[in-house]
Amino acid sequence: LILNDDVTAKHLLLITSHDFYTFTHSVTVGVLGVSLSKTLFKTSDGHDMHELGSGFFLHDLGKVEIDQAILNKPGRLTEEEMQEIRRHPALGFKLMHSTGQLTEECKLIVLQHHERYDGMGYPKGMRGDDIHLYGRICIIADVYDALTSDRPYRKKMAPFAALKLMQTEMLGHFNKDLFEKFVMIFK
């Protein structure tokens, strides 16, 4: 992907130079998202895995516009700081749109990766199947990696504990069938 897609490579480098955690998180979400997509779409030619990979890898691109002090704050964010963080999906969508290079579906991954199946996400409060399938895939991969990674404000969870938490306390965030298929990629 990096060899064949200059836009994706440029944006990944931009993320790397802005915030290393966001870069490593983006790579992991990319791997998880593509892995789940391969499982879902293995018999279909209607899904461009390179474009999907670009969307998953670049899902947090908008964070390059967010102050690092907020991104790496060790304690609880203020409401004002949370509002700033909640801008990153729309900022990333705008950055990707300005390049004119990637598909609309790829851009939707970036825009929708913090929506929730129960409608309580952001930036638009979309719910259920109104969230594009690719966005729903990214939501699961994003949450899983966030839970299983060390953050300034919390230690990482073990993979099984993260999946259990997602199943018992966060299932309203995700499409249940997609979540079950996600769990199966680890078997």
Secondary structure, DSSP 8 states (H G I E B T S, - for coil): -TTT-HHHHHHHHHHHHH-HHHHHHHHHHHHHHHHHHHHHHTT-SSS-HHHHHHHHHTTTGGGGGS-HHHHT-SS---HHHHHHHTTHHHHHHHHHHHHT-S-HHHHHHHHHTT--TTS--SSS---GGGS-HHHHHHHHHHHHHHHTS-BTTB----HHHHHHHHHHH-GGGS-HHHHHHHHHTT-
